[in-house]
Amino acid sequence: MASFPPHFLNDPIYVEEATAMLKGLVEAIPTLPTASRIRWFCDNTASIYILKRRWAKNIQLNEVIKALYVLCIQYEITIDYLYVPTQANIIDKLSRQPQNCLVRAKACAL
């Protein structure tokens, strides 16, 4: 089972969403071509708003946002944050249930 920092499950959802985004980006970087554009689908509008404006009142969240954007600058990555309704978010069930699994899709260019 994946290990998470002790605070992870007690933080507001937008902190969890941003942390998940950062972890996913770190894992994906070795497979991404230079100057990649990523679409991040999220069912939490507060998370999307905070990540688009690139700052928050929550100090811990600001650290996650900073790390995310440092990686984006370093690896020339652009992230498009897009809303998806919860019912259409196929990965959402996995984030709500403790499971020992990894779901991953290959990067593709359209």
C-alpha positions in Angstrom: 0.0 0.0 0.0 1.2 3.5 -0.8 2.6 5.4 2.1 1.5 9.0 2.7 2.7 11.6 5.2 0.7 11.5 8.4 -1.1 14.8 7.7 -2.3 13.7 4.2 -5.6 12.1 5.1 -6.5 15.0 7.5 -5.8 17.9 5.2 -8.5 19.9 3.3 -9.2 18.2 0.0 -7.4 20.9 -2.0 -4.2 20.1 -0.2 -4.7 16.4 -1.0 -5.5 17.2 -4.7 -2.4 19.3 -5.1 -0.2 16.7 -3.3 -1.5 14.0 -5.6 -0.8 16.2 -8.6 2.8 16.8 -7.5 3.4 13.1 -6.8 1.9 12.2 -10.2 4.1 14.8 -12.0 7.2 13.6 -10.2 6.5 10.1 -11.4 5.6 11.1 -14.9 8.6 13.4 -15.6 11.0 10.7 -16.7 8.5 9.7 -19.4 7.7 13.1 -20.7 9.2 14.8 -23.7 10.6 18.3 -23.4 8.0 21.1 -23.4 5.1 18.8 -22.5 1.5 19.9 -21.9 -0.5 18.0 -19.3 -4.2 18.1 -18.8 -5.2 17.5 -15.2 -8.8 16.6 -14.7 -10.2 17.4 -11.2 -13.6 17.3 -9.7 -12.8 19.9 -7.1 -13.2 23.5 -8.3 -11.5 24.9 -5.2 -8.4 22.9 -6.1 -8.4 24.1 -9.7 -8.9 27.7 -8.6 -6.0 27.6 -6.1 -3.6 25.8 -8.5 -4.4 28.3 -11.4 -3.7 31.3 -9.2 -0.6 29.6 -7.8 -0.9 30.6 -4.1 -3.0 29.8 -1.1 -3.4 30.9 2.5 -2.5 27.4 3.7 1.3 27.4 4.2 1.6 23.6 3.5 -0.3 24.0 0.3 1.9 26.9 -0.8 4.9 24.6 -0.5 3.2 22.0 -2.7 2.3 24.6 -5.3 5.9 26.0 -5.2 7.4 22.5 -5.8 4.9 21.8 -8.6 5.7 25.0 -10.4 9.5 24.7 -9.9 9.2 21.3 -11.7 7.1 22.8 -14.4 9.7 25.5 -15.0 12.6 23.1 -14.8 11.2 20.6 -17.2 9.2 23.1 -19.4 5.9 21.6 -18.5 2.5 23.3 -18.9 -0.4 22.1 -17.0 -4.0 22.8 -18.0 -6.4 22.3 -15.1 -9.8 21.1 -16.2 -13.0 20.4 -14.3 -14.6 17.0 -14.6 -17.8 16.1 -12.8 -17.3 13.5 -10.0 -19.5 11.0 -11.8 -17.2 11.2 -14.9 -14.0 11.1 -12.9 -13.1 7.4 -13.2 -10.0 7.6 -10.9 -11.9 9.3 -8.1 -13.1 6.0 -6.5 -9.5 4.9 -6.2 -8.6 8.1 -4.3 -11.4 7.5 -1.8 -10.7 3.9 -0.9 -7.4 2.6 0.5 -6.1 0.1 -2.1 -2.9 -1.4 -3.2 -2.9 -0.5 -6.8 -1.4 1.8 -9.4 -3.4 3.2 -12.3 -1.4 4.8 -15.1 -1.9 5.7 -18.7 0.9 6.3 -21.2 1.5 9.8 -22.3 0.2 10.5 -25.8 0.3 13.3 -28.3 -2.8 14.3 -30.3 
